[in-house]
Amino acid sequence: MYKPIQIDREKLTIMGVPLPDLETLNSVAYAIGSNMYEGFEPNEKLIQLYINAKNSRIDNFELITQMKAAL
């Protein structure tokens, strides 16, 4: 079942996770929203992992490893 996530465009946060700018916030929100229709249930840790991967702070192997641990 789809449930909305908390997005604060003034504070630039998604579920309390800060983002650097409005463009990034919109991009991340769209990606998460699209995946939620497929059954993805986001939490703060998974959102941060996605942001880290998007900004190349972690590689794909580390992303998958950390995602498995977060689920």
N, C-alpha and C positions, 0 to 999 in steps of 0.2 A: 504494500500500500504506500502510495506517495504521501510524503509529509513535507511541508515547506521547511527550508533551512533559514537560519537567521542571517540576513545580509544587512549590514549598516554601511550605506554608501557615504555617509558623512564621516564616520570614523575609519572607513576603508577596511572593514573586517567582514569575514564570513565565519559564523559560529565562534566569534571571538578571536579568530586567527587574523593578524594584521597583514595587509598587503601594501605594496609600495605606492600604488597609484590606481586611479579609477579604471584605466584600460586593463590592467592586470586583474583587478577585481571582477570586471565584467567577463573577461576571458575564462577565468577560473570558475565563476558562477555558472557560465554556460556549459562548460565541460562537465561539471559536477551534476548540473540539472539534467543534461542529456543522459548521463550514466544512471541517474536515479530511475529513469523510466525503464531501465533494464534490470532494476532490483538492487542497485548499489545503495547502501545506507551509509552516508558519510558521518564521520566524527572529526573532532578537532585534529587528532593525530594524523588521520588519513589526508585531511586537507593540507596540513603542513608538509607531509611527504610529497604530495602532488606539486606544491609550490616549489619545494626544493628540487624536484626532478625537472620541472619546467625551467628553473633558473640554472640548471646544470650544476647544482651543488652536490648532487649524488648521481651515480650512474644507474643504468637500468637494473643491473644485478642487485645493487644495494636497495633500490626502490622495491623490487619484488620481495627481497628478503625482509625488509622492514614492514611491508604491507602484510605479509603472511603473519608476522609477529603481532601486528595490530588488530588482526581479525579475530 
